[in-house]
Amino acid sequence: MSPPNLAAGAVREARNPGIDLLRGLSILLVVLHHLGLRIPLKTGALADVLPRRLLVALNYNGYEAVFVFFVISGFLITSNALARWGSLASIDLRAFYLRRGARILPCLALLVGVLAMLHLAGVENYVIQREGQSLGGAALAAFGLHLNWYEGVTGYLPGSWDVLWSLSIEEVFYLGFPLVCLLVRDRRVLALLLLGLALSLPFWLAAIVDNEIWKEKAYLPGMAAIAAGVLAALAADRWRPRAAIVWSVGAIGAAGLASTMLAMPWLWKWLKDGVMLLLTLSAACLVVAMHWRADRRDSPAAPRPLPGLPGMGWLRSMGRLSYEIYLSHMFVVFAVVTAYKAAGADVRSGWLWYLPAVALCWGLGWLVARFWSLPCERALKQRFGRAPALAAEAA
């Protein structure tokens, strides 16, 4: 990572291949989840050669993957802010909100516009027809960052709208986060507040018992996961441990993440809602270890950068496009499922539809990034940024 340029108020961020890989795995699990709800792997031919538990894990960890995204987002937003302004107490509110808006709003506006046209055209899978819901209500909830609450009150929206629940949580957190940082200027007090929020995740999940949708999509559990990522960034900035410690933290994180993904039913018996805390803390450990391995500014005893894993470039690419893929992948899912049904819906060969579906999700995400989100982001930064350097920063 480049050193902060505090005079210019800007810094160009280098990408961390390990974190991109984790983001790629997370968005892949989201895509596989939405495919698996419609074309389950456990009933196909793969069940003859692969463990059922593995197939179930591939299909039904989309929700958990979103919480990994929350942790990564908290880590990256915080570490980039520290690199840019030196401390969270020095955050430039205008620049912070400009960066978030320039990154989030173009894709959000495009998605809502396309979904509105599909709804008005009466296209199957895109019509909002549940009692108490309307196109205007869904659009207001999407732009007003309360689509999660809207669904909790009225029920699930069609799939391409439904993905916006997590964006509502994340952006509400980031509306308040810099304000809290400016008010609580003591880093230790801020860390204690964040620790309390991060550890409260099981409590908030357990407290919601009468609304399954709201239990999944409430603000505070998601914000607790983001807080774990923020804490990880503060720890990464504060300490530069030796290689053995970095390896240990990374191994703990990887083991915890794998166990929650593969052994959720067994862990649930002992941990209940605490299993999600294990997931977020494990993700935080893994992310901070990846950061330490990529950051060798201080000591020759620091661990060497993690070598690239052969054949994983496609997954890192998905990580770089994760936002665009997340917002657009349901268009591909609906199209592929429609084609699958038209071809006879053979459950035994259903797994064959996964590879083209994942490739098409990547391709659509790349097109959106290349021709819409990144050009719009650059234009907004050039138009509203205080310094030309702001427009040149990496996404």
Stockholm file with secondary structure:
# STOCKHOLM 1.0

chainA/1-395         MSPPNLAAGAVREARNPGIDLLRGLSILLVVLHHLGLRIPLKTGALADVLPRRLLVALNYNGYEAVFVFFVISGFLITSNALARWGSLASIDLRAFYLRRGARILPCLALLVGVLAMLHLAGVENYVIQREGQSLGGAALAAFGLHLNWYEGVTGYLPGSWDVLWSLSIEEVFYLGFPLVCLLVRDRRVLALLLLGLALSLPFWLAAIVDNEIWKEKAYLPGMAAIAAGVLAALAADRWRPRAAIVWSVGAIGAAGLASTMLAMPWLWKWLKDGVMLLLTLSAACLVVAMHWRADRRDSPAAPRPLPGLPGMGWLRSMGRLSYEIYLSHMFVVFAVVTAYKAAGADVRSGWLWYLPAVALCWGLGWLVARFWSLPCERALKQRFGRAPALAAEAA
#=GR chainA/1-395 SS CCCCBTTTTBCCCCCCHHHHHHHHHHHHHHHHHHHHTTSCGGGSGGGGTSCHHHHHHHHSCHHHHHHHHHHHHHHHHHHHHHHHHSSGGGCCHHHHHHHHHHHHHHHHHHHHHHHHHHHHTTCTTCCCCSTTCCHHHHHHHHHTTCHHHHHHHHCCCCHHHHTTHHHHHHHHHHHHHHHHHHHCCCHHHHHHHHHHHHHTHHHHHHHCCSCHHHHHHCHHHHHHHHHHHHHHHHHHHHCCCCHHHHHHHHHHHHHHHHHHHHSHHHHHHHHTTHHHHHHHHHHHHHHHHHHHHHCCSSCTTSCCCCCCCTTCHHHHHHHHTHHHHHHHHHHHHHHHHHHHHHTTCCGGGGGGGHHHHHHHHHHHHHHHIIIIIHHHHHHHHHHHCSSHHHHTSCC
#=GC SS_cons         CCCCBTTTTBCCCCCCHHHHHHHHHHHHHHHHHHHHTTSCGGGSGGGGTSCHHHHHHHHSCHHHHHHHHHHHHHHHHHHHHHHHHSSGGGCCHHHHHHHHHHHHHHHHHHHHHHHHHHHHTTCTTCCCCSTTCCHHHHHHHHHTTCHHHHHHHHCCCCHHHHTTHHHHHHHHHHHHHHHHHHHCCCHHHHHHHHHHHHHTHHHHHHHCCSCHHHHHHCHHHHHHHHHHHHHHHHHHHHCCCCHHHHHHHHHHHHHHHHHHHHSHHHHHHHHTTHHHHHHHHHHHHHHHHHHHHHCCSSCTTSCCCCCCCTTCHHHHHHHHTHHHHHHHHHHHHHHHHHHHHHTTCCGGGGGGGHHHHHHHHHHHHHHHIIIIIHHHHHHHHHHHCSSHHHHTSCC
//
